[in-house]
């Protein structure tokens, strides 16, 4: 995958992954030096954010030393050779504990790497550690009852989103240049949006989930969280173990590109500040030559409800061996979800029909345009511990608010990218770009164009924006 380079920074902790890889290859800094900078940043900052469950300092130093030897000998594995990365603690790692954010797996040390972890190692990346997650990924807040809440780098009293909250918080707090997340109902895109970075849920099946702890297998995806669209593209390739033929230039000319805006659902119940930020981003795309027009996807609320039922049924099956037999070892919110009545066969059949019809409507809308553009979440990050929020005058459950605009694209299995599109009362808002199945190239191209026109998104660790 080829993208043009972004402007460089003198601070290695502010480098994008692509920039770091280029500078390491040029010998401007060694992988060992860059890794030690990140380990120092984790030691200095992470007590305040709680992005990491396990810091793998010894493994990181081994990886970095190997990368340094290989680069000095002229052997470069790829654009991320020697670049640090963090993994969500659902991704199994040989000889390194993988907890899933749970008490039950607190001492679980796998014997082998998940396939995506093997691919990242083969690409020459350096493993910094395993990042915090909502317990077993079943939730969007990252308020973990066993390991403590992960905190939003912009405001420590607010959630980072979830379930990949630790991965996004690490990227935005400057303790990892990029990280891996998983996404069942939005768990890559929600934290990326609430923390103010880039998150990509690729087409279903693009990234292997072999060795990744499941939540709801029919909806689970793996994806990158990073500081730039280019980084997300490079990290996706490394995770998938591919050397892509995609070419995604940072072009600012979007003539011939059609952007669909499904206003009937995605813009009805949304915070005014978030709506304004997303509409302003659409003006940027239009100024670059894109044709922006409304499309109809119908009322997707029944689809979201059906997805929630499907998640519950699959999660209950995943946890059958330990729940309810070990219910005392589960946190209260997860135990509540797993204790709810199991959907009956007829209920699941009806839900699946709703999912099929809703996905058909989304696919039909995507067939009319190159990408759909929506808010990623209806509002910015809620406070830690809040169970309900008010959005545009309507009271709603936090999980309902967080996943309403993202989960539908898990059901469709199509690529969906979130990018920062501004600050609303000092907190990040996200723009979501969605494409047809297999169209990561198009989604990334439009995202890269918007990013280039908008300029670098503010980061709290660099700008002093955290509170």
DADAWO-V689581 format. One record per backbone hydrogen bond with DSSP energy under -1.0 kcal/mol. NH is the residue of the N-H (numbers start at 0). CO is the residue of the C=O. If there is no record, write none. Layout:
# DADAWO-V689581
NH,CO ; NH,CO
This chain:
# DADAWO-V689581
1,245 ; 13,10 ; 14,11 ; 19,15 ; 20,16 ; 21,17 ; 22,18 ; 23,19 ; 24,20 ; 25,21 ; 26,23 ; 27,22 ; 33,29 ; 34,30 ; 35,31 ; 36,32 ; 37,33 ; 38,34 ; 39,35 ; 40,36 ; 41,37 ; 42,38 ; 43,39 ; 44,40 ; 45,41 ; 47,44 ; 49,45 ; 52,129 ; 53,129 ; 55,127 ; 56,54 ; 59,55 ; 60,56 ; 61,57 ; 62,58 ; 63,59 ; 64,60 ; 65,61 ; 66,62 ; 67,63 ; 68,64 ; 69,65 ; 70,66 ; 71,67 ; 72,68 ; 73,70 ; 74,69 ; 80,77 ; 81,123 ; 82,79 ; 84,125 ; 85,177 ; 86,128 ; 88,130 ; 90,87 ; 91,210 ; 94,109 ; 95,92 ; 97,107 ; 99,88 ; 101,98 ; 105,102 ; 107,104 ; 113,91 ; 114,209 ; 117,113 ; 118,114 ; 119,115 ; 120,116 ; 121,117 ; 122,118 ; 123,120 ; 124,119 ; 125,82 ; 127,84 ; 129,53 ; 130,86 ; 131,50 ; 133,162 ; 135,99 ; 136,133 ; 137,134 ; 138,136 ; 143,141 ; 147,143 ; 149,141 ; 150,48 ; 151,157 ; 157,154 ; 158,381 ; 163,186 ; 165,131 ; 167,163 ; 168,164 ; 169,165 ; 170,166 ; 171,167 ; 172,168 ; 174,169 ; 178,224 ; 179,85 ; 180,222 ; 182,220 ; 189,185 ; 191,187 ; 192,188 ; 193,189 ; 194,190 ; 195,191 ; 196,191 ; 197,225 ; 198,417 ; 199,223 ; 200,415 ; 203,412 ; 205,202 ; 211,208 ; 212,89 ; 218,215 ; 219,215 ; 222,180 ; 224,178 ; 225,197 ; 231,227 ; 232,228 ; 233,229 ; 234,230 ; 235,231 ; 236,232 ; 237,233 ; 238,234 ; 239,235 ; 240,236 ; 241,236 ; 247,1 ; 250,248 ; 253,287 ; 256,253 ; 258,290 ; 259,370 ; 260,292 ; 262,260 ; 265,261 ; 266,262 ; 270,377 ; 274,270 ; 275,271 ; 276,272 ; 277,273 ; 278,274 ; 279,275 ; 280,276 ; 281,277 ; 282,278 ; 283,279 ; 284,280 ; 285,281 ; 286,282 ; 287,283 ; 288,285 ; 289,284 ; 290,256 ; 292,258 ; 294,260 ; 303,299 ; 304,300 ; 305,301 ; 306,302 ; 307,303 ; 308,304 ; 309,305 ; 310,306 ; 311,307 ; 312,308 ; 313,309 ; 314,310 ; 315,311 ; 316,312 ; 317,313 ; 318,314 ; 319,316 ; 321,318 ; 322,318 ; 325,321 ; 326,323 ; 328,325 ; 329,326 ; 334,330 ; 335,331 ; 336,332 ; 337,333 ; 338,334 ; 347,343 ; 348,344 ; 349,345 ; 350,346 ; 351,347 ; 352,348 ; 353,349 ; 354,350 ; 355,351 ; 356,352 ; 357,353 ; 358,354 ; 359,355 ; 360,356 ; 361,357 ; 362,358 ; 363,359 ; 364,360 ; 365,361 ; 366,362 ; 367,364 ; 369,257 ; 370,257 ; 371,433 ; 372,259 ; 373,431 ; 375,429 ; 383,156 ; 385,382 ; 388,395 ; 390,393 ; 393,390 ; 395,388 ; 397,386 ; 400,396 ; 401,397 ; 402,398 ; 403,399 ; 406,402 ; 408,405 ; 410,406 ; 411,407 ; 413,408 ; 415,200 ; 416,432 ; 417,198 ; 418,430 ; 420,428 ; 423,426 ; 426,423 ; 428,421 ; 430,418 ; 431,373 ; 432,416 ; 433,371 ; 434,414 ; 438,435 ; 442,438 ; 443,439 ; 444,440 ; 445,441 ; 446,442 ; 447,443 ; 448,444 ; 449,445 ; 450,446 ; 451,447 ; 452,448 ; 453,449 ; 454,450 ; 462,458 ; 463,459
